[in-house]
Amino acid sequence: EVWTFNPLKKGTSTISMEYTHYWDGEEEPMLTFALTVVVK
């Protein structure tokens, strides 16, 4: 998969994602991911 994010303004922000199989009744994410983005 490819995810594209377009900034709305300058600054710093964190993008966080979680991967889970919610349809299987899993409550805890199988994978978590976070990154800090700086737009100048």
Number of C-alpha atoms within 10 A of each C-alpha: 2 3 4 5 6 6 12 7 8 9 10 10 12 9 10 10 10 11 11 14 11 10 6 7 8 10 9 12 12 10 9 11 9 10 10 9 12 11 11 8
